[in-house]
Amino acid sequence: MAIIIVTYFLLQIGKISSETLTFSLLNAGGSALILYSLSYNWNMASVLIESFWILISLIGLFRVLKKRTRI
């Protein structure tokens, strides 16, 4: 959870951009860790939110990588 909060904070203060590899990786990694923790304390709503958060982060990751290969 701390990874996601710090990532969002860095985005809000302008230290990282939402269109960077770092942003997408931190979001996906933070969500994956939360998803892992949910295997010990199941909560369907949280599993769904974190699953979508990972999916959205992966879309951002692929967009960044696609943009890099065009250059």
C-alpha positions as a printed NumPy array, in Angstrom:
array([[  0.   ,   0.   ,   0.   ],
       [  2.865,   2.381,   0.796],
       [  4.253,   1.972,  -2.735],
       [  0.976,   3.104,  -4.286],
       [  0.603,   6.034,  -1.896],
       [  4.186,   7.225,  -2.44 ],
       [  3.78 ,   6.856,  -6.209],
       [  0.597,   8.927,  -6.182],
       [  2.253,  11.536,  -3.962],
       [  5.243,  11.788,  -6.322],
       [  2.836,  12.212,  -9.23 ],
       [  0.954,  15.   ,  -7.46 ],
       [  4.095,  16.973,  -6.572],
       [  5.459,  16.613, -10.102],
       [  8.417,  14.344,  -9.338],
       [  7.231,  11.658, -11.774],
       [  4.917,  11.636, -14.769],
       [  2.027,   9.249, -15.326],
       [  3.524,   8.508, -18.747],
       [  6.747,   6.966, -17.416],
       [  7.82 ,   3.39 , -17.021],
       [  8.54 ,   4.041, -13.327],
       [  4.979,   5.156, -12.607],
       [  3.393,   2.106, -14.259],
       [  5.824,  -0.336, -12.665],
       [  5.35 ,   1.108,  -9.178],
       [  1.563,   1.001,  -9.52 ],
       [  1.539,  -2.559, -10.834],
       [  4.068,  -3.718,  -8.234],
       [  2.213,  -2.111,  -5.349],
       [ -1.067,  -3.632,  -6.49 ],
       [  0.523,  -7.054,  -6.952],
       [  1.813,  -6.949,  -3.377],
       [ -1.619,  -5.965,  -2.061],
       [ -3.173,  -8.757,  -4.123],
       [ -0.693, -11.198,  -2.608],
       [ -1.599, -10.037,   0.906],
       [ -5.271, -10.593,   0.089],
       [ -4.568, -14.294,  -0.378],
       [ -4.155, -14.416,   3.41 ],
       [ -7.111, -12.188,   4.258],
       [ -9.616, -12.537,   1.394],
       [-11.771,  -9.571,   0.413],
       [-13.484,  -9.802,  -2.973],
       [-13.961,  -6.049,  -3.441],
       [-10.265,  -5.4  ,  -2.794],
       [ -9.214,  -8.239,  -5.085],
       [-11.311,  -6.745,  -7.899],
       [ -9.973,  -3.227,  -7.383],
       [ -6.35 ,  -4.374,  -7.249],
       [ -6.825,  -6.613, -10.287],
       [ -8.161,  -3.687, -12.304],
       [ -5.383,  -1.441, -10.943],
       [ -2.796,  -3.941, -12.244],
       [ -4.585,  -4.199, -15.603],
       [ -4.689,  -0.419, -16.005],
       [ -1.026,  -0.153, -14.983],
       [ -0.085,  -2.78 , -17.563],
       [ -1.905,  -0.8  , -20.25 ],
       [  0.174,   2.237, -19.257],
       [  3.329,   0.129, -19.249],
       [  2.677,  -1.17 , -22.768],
       [  1.942,   2.357, -24.008],
       [  5.263,   3.613, -22.622],
       [  7.162,   0.698, -24.139],
       [  5.394,   1.123, -27.479],
       [  6.291,   4.823, -27.54 ],
       [  9.943,   3.987, -26.757],
       [ 10.216,   1.523, -29.645],
       [  9.008,   4.151, -32.131],
       [ 11.865,   6.517, -31.333]])
